[in-house]
Amino acid sequence: MNKHILVVNPGSTSTKVAVFQNRKQLFMMNIQHPQEELAKFNRIADQFDFRKQAIIDELVKSGIDILKMNIVVGRGGLLKPIAGGVYKVNEAMAKDIQNPMGEHESNLGGPIANELAKFIGKGVYAIIVDPTCVDELEEIARISGMPELPRKSFLHALNQRAVARTYARGINRQYEEINVIVAHMGGGVSVGAHYKGRIIDVNNGLNGDGPMSPERSGGVPAGQLVELCFSGKFTKEEILKKLKGKGGFTAYLGTSNAVAIEKRIEEGDMYAKLIYHAMAYQVAKEIASLSAVLKGEVDGIILTGGLAYGQTIIDIITEMVKHLGPVHIYPGENEIEALAMNGFMVLNGEIEPKEYI
């Protein structure tokens, strides 16, 4: 019997919506939200009705019968720290997402999916999968050197785990049997140590830890950051924006567009080349540090995310880490496919959704 899965994945300036029949994609649309429209909202949460209506309008215009859906899958947001997996959207989750751990578009995924499921009725419910707040860190990995500032787990858990599972299948192993290091490189960068099915260490890919990215600073010298904070030159909000939004490539080169930066390098911009290579250098260093966490028992190193389409970045990282284990490339975010796959597995009885409490 065919099962239909509706997928909702909110991004910074767009919302991806897809319909799958079993494992086959039938429809996918990237609904663009003009900046001038989003600028009307003070908080991301305020965009709820705007984005939900845009989804409904697009489905109707495309002739998609939403009442045929058997489950709605949303991208999970910045809830409290939870173990990875599939969770039903419930009242406890709806309450927590009102005051999330940070501002992020993914916070809208669960609530919009839940609202669409309620509209469909007939016992259809909404789930989220491996949200950004997945926390499976070993206790020793939480220690930072300052008790007031424990290390936190914020990562691209959905795509990291999806590509790790794909890699495991490719070598005829179970994900829960292998150790891999996964580097997701997109607007943010998160590098995780996957130990037999758990992500036991990872940099905080949200703000101020690990490698820099196109728009985030990554880890910066702490003492110098304190001096900057108290220099009187910047407000708290401006400093936070330097960490997330105006850091990394944006701070050095005035753009987060990797394709534009690659073009500048081709035209002989040596400073752009230095900054571009520096990010790859930092990612490679992070991968190497996690090989120590896995005690050198690394079954594979996986490079993924939008920046993994860039051959120069891939070549630099591969050259620096290939002695640690085989390097494999899975470019792109693969989030829509991962969300749909988990929705189908729930409908098929292969996964039992967890209860969020």
N, C-alpha and C positions, 0 to 999 in steps of 0.2 A: 504494500500500500504506500502510495506516495505521501511524503510529509513535506510541508512547506514552512520555510524558516524566513522570518523577516529580520534583517540586521540593521542596526542603527549605530553609526560611529561618528560622533561629533568631533570636528577638528577646529582649528583656530579661526579659519575664515570660510569653512564649508562643513557640510554634513553629508557623509556617505551613507547611502541607503541601498540595500541589496535584497533580492529575493532568491532563495535557493529551493530547488525541489530535490530532496534528499541531498546528495553531494554536488549536484549540478547547479551552476549559477544561471538563473533565468533573466535576471535584471540587475543592473547596477547604475546608480546615478550619483554623481558628485555635485550636490546642490551648493552653489556658490552664494555666500552672504557678503554683499558689498560692505566695505569698511564703514562707509557713512551710515549704513543701517545699524551695524553693531555698535557704533559709537553712541547711539541713543541710549544704550543700557549701561548703568553704573556698574553692575556686577554680572558675571557670567550666568548666575542663576536666574537673572532677570530675562535672559534670552529664551527661557523655557517655552512660552506660548508661541513666540515668533518662529523658533526652529520646528516645533511640533507641527504647526500649521503649514510650514514650507514642505515638510515631509508628506503630509496628507495631500496637499495640492499636487505635488509631483506624482504621487502614486495614482491619484485620480486621472491626471492628465495623461499618464502613461498606460492607462487601462488595467492597472493592477487591482485585483479584487482583494482588499485587505482581509475580508472575512474568511478567505480560504486559508489564512495562516494558522499553523498549529503551535507556534511558539515565537516569541519576540526576544531577540538577543541584543543587549546594549553593551557598549564599551563601559567598563567600570571606572569609577572616579576615585578621588582621594578620600576614602573612608578611613576608619581607624585601621591600624595594622592587622592584617588577617593572613592566614595561610592561603596558598594558591588553590585554584580550583574553580568550580562553578557554584554560584550562589543565586537562590531565588531572590527577587526583589520583594522585600516585605516592609512592614511598617517601621521596624527598627532601622532599616537601611534608609528609608525615606526621611526619617527624623534626623539621622546622622548627616545626610548629604545636605541638609539645610545649613549646617555649620561645618563644612569640609576642612581637611587639614591644609588646604591650599586652593588657590584659584586655578582651575584648569577646565578646559572644555569637556573633558571626559566626565566631569561631574553631572553633565546633563544626560549621559547615555542611559543610565538605569531608570531615572524618572520618566523620560520620554518613552522608553520601551514599555514601562509599566502602564502608562496612560494609554498607549496603543493597544496593549493586551486587554485592558479593561473594556475598551471600545469593541474589540472583537468578541469578548465574552466566551461562552461555551467551554469554560474550563481552561482557556488559554492563559498562560502566565508568562512573566518576563524573567529573564536571567541576566546576570553579568558574568564575565569570565576573566580570571586572572587580572584584576585591576592593578593600577599603578602602585597601590599601597600594599601589594603582596609583601609579606615580611616572614621570611624563613631563616633569618640570620642566626648563626651560632652566637651564643652569648658573648664569646670572646671578641667577635667582630663588632659588637656594639660599643666597645670601649674606645674612647677617642683621645684620652689624655686629660680631659676636663669633665668632671662628673656632671656638670650642668649641661653639657653638650654631647649626649650620646649619639653615636652614628645611627642614622635612620635609613630604612630601605624604601627608596622610591625609584622605580625602574620601569622599563618597557616590558613588563612581565608577560603580557599576552604574546607579543611577537617572539621574545626570547624563548619562551617555552615551546611555542609552535615550531620554530625552526630547529630547536634541539630535538624535538620528537621526530621531525622529518629526517634529520641527519641520522638518528638512531635507526629508523626504519631502513634507511639507505645502506646501513652496514649490518643489517639483519640482527639488530640488538633491540632491547627494550630501553626506553629513556631512563627507566628506574635502575638500569644496570650500569650506566656509563657515567663518566665524568667529562664535562665539556666546559669551555669558556666561551661565552657568547658576548660579542660586542655589538650593540645596537647603536648605529650612528645616524641620527636624523637632526631635527631641531635641537634636541638634547642628546647626550651620549650616556648610555649606561652599559657597564661591563660586569657581567655576573659569572660567578663560579657555581656551576651546577654539579652537585655531588649526589649521584644516584637518585635523581628526581626532585631534589630540593635545591633552592638557590641560597646557598649558605653564606655568601658574601657578595656585596655589590656596592658600587659607589652610589651616592645620592644623586641621581641623574636630574633632579628637579632644580636645585639651586645651591651651588657652591661646593661641589665635591667632585673629584675625579677629573677626567680630561675636559678641556674646553670644547665647545661645539659651535655651530654657526651663530647661535644667539645667547649662549650661556657661558659664564666665565670659567666654570669648573673650579677646582681648588686654587685658591690664591694665597699669597703669603699673609698669615693671620695678623701678625704685628702691624704690617703695613696697611692692612684693611682697617684695623682699629684706628690708626692714625688718620686715615682718609675719612672715616666715619665722624671723627671729632674735629676735623679741619674747619668746619663751618662752611665749607663750599657746597655741600650736598645735603638734601633732606633724607630722611630715612627711606622714603619712597624711591628717591633717585638712586640711592645705594642698592636697594633691592632690585631695581630695574637693571643696574649694572651686572648683577649676578644672573638675572634671568630676563631676557628680552633684548638687552642692549650690550651683552657681553660677547666674548668670543670673536668670531669673524666680524660681527657687526661693529664691535668696538674698535677693532684694528683697521678694518677695510671699508666700513660704512655700508656693508651689505651682508646678508646671510645667504645670498644666492650662490651656491657652490658652482653652478654652471657659469655664471658671470665671472666668478673668481678664476676659474680654469681658463676662461677666454683672456683675462688680463695676464695670466701667467704665460699663455701662448704668445701674447704680444710683447713679452719681455719685462713684465712688472716683477722685479726681483723681490720686492717687499711682500707682495701678495704670495709669491712662491714660498717665502720664509714662513709666513703665518699659516698657510695651507699645510705645509709640511710639518709645522709644529703640532697641529692637531693630531695628525697621524702618529707622530712621535709620542705624544702623550697617551694615545690609545694603546699603542704597543707597550709602553711602560706599565699601564694598568693591567694589560693581559699578562705580562710577565710576573707582576706581583701576585696575581691570582693563581699562577702555576705553583707558587709556594704554598698557597692555601690548600691546594689539592695534592701537595707533597710530590709534585712532578708526575702524578698519575693522570695524564691528560689524554683522553681518547680523541679529542678533536678541538679545534679552535674555529669558531663560526663568526664570520663578519656579515652583518645584515643592516637593514635600514636604508633610507634613501641615498645616503652618501656611499653606500657599497656599490653603486653604479659607477663611481669614479675610479678609473683604473689606476690613477696615480696614487691615491690614498691606499688602495688595496695593495699595490706593489710595495709601498714603503712599509706598511704594517707587516706584510707577509715576510719581507726580507728580515725584519727585526725579530719575529717570533717563530719562524718555521722550525727552529731547532727544538721548540717546546712540544710540538705535535703537528699533525696534519692540519692545514688551513683550508677551510671550505667557505665559499661565498654564496649567500642567499640574499640578493639585493631586494630592496623594497621593504615595506612594512608588513605585508601579508596579514593584516589585522582582520579584514573582512572575511577571508577564507577561514582563519582560525576561529572567529566568532561563530560562523556558520557551521563549521565542523563540530564544535562543542554542542551547538543547538541540536544538530542531527543525532549526536551520540546520546544526548539526554532523551530525545524522543524514541530512540532505538533501545533504550534501557541499558546502554553501555556505561553511562555515568549517572550517579544519583546526586542531584543538586544538594548543596549544603545549606543549612539554615543560618542566616546572618543574625547574630545576637549582640 
